[in-house]
């Protein structure tokens, strides 16, 4: 899939979550509300960046498996425990279809 000219968010996942997203079962990914993630998801005016896709990588090796998923937005909420969420508020990245 050619992602040239598209706004892409790159994220690394453990195998359990990677496989659930790849299968289409998991429709959200969670990240702690920390400066690192806020700096990646908000622009200099603190506005949410509109991504087209999320590229998930399973691991850190150069040949690690990757999938491309539609980005459907984000919100601040508690995540579903079955998908790795907790009782604390977090950044919820909403996902669409796996497209690559």
N, C-alpha and C positions, 0 to 999 in steps of 0.2 A: 504494500500500500504506500502510495506517495503522500507524504505529509508536508511536502514543501509548501510554504506559504500559510500553513495552519498553525494555530496557537496550541502547543502541546505541553502538557504537564507530565513530567517523568517521575515515577515513583517505584520504589523497590518493595517487594512483598516476600513474606515467608510462603512456603509451598502451600500450606493449608488454605490461606486466603487467596493466593494466586489461582489455585484449582477451583475454588468456589466461584470466583469472578469469571474465570474462563468458561465454566459450565453454564453461566447465566443465572445461577442461584443467588449469588451475593450482589446486591444492587447499590451498596454504599461502601465507602472506605473511610476509616476514621483516623484522625490525627489529633494529637494534643494541641491545645491552644497555647502555643509557644511562639516566641519571636521568629524562630527559624521558619515555621510554616506560614505565619502571617506575612513575612517578607516574600515568600514564594507565591502567595495567593492574592495579595493586595498590591496595587500600584502605589506610586509615591503620594497620591492623594487619598490613600486608604480606601480606594474603590476596588471591588472584587474584579479580578482579571477574568475575562471571558475566554475560556479555553474551548477548543474544538474537540480535542481528544485527550485521553490519559493513556500513556504508554506505561504499562506495568512490566517490571522485570522481576523474575524469580531468582534472586541472588545477585551477586556482584561480579561474577566472572564475565569476561568478554563474550562468551558463547552461551550465556544464560538465556533461558526461554523468555520470550516477550509476547505480550498481547496488546492490541490497540482497542480501546473502549470509548464509546461516545461519552463526552462530558455533559452532564445535565445540570450543573450548578452546585452550589454549596450552601450550607446553613450551619448554624450553631445550635446543637441539640445533644441529647444523650443518644448513644448508639445502641443498636440491638446486641444483646449479650451473645446470641448465637453466632454473630459475625464479628466478635471481638470487642464490642462496645462495653462501656461500664456505666455506673450511675452518675459519673461526672460529665458535665458538658464538654463537648469536643467539637472539632471541625468535622462536619459530615460532608463528604464529597459524593454527590449523587451521580450514579452511573447509568448509561443506556446500554445499547447493544454492543456485543463484542463484534468488531468489524475487521479484525486482522490479527 
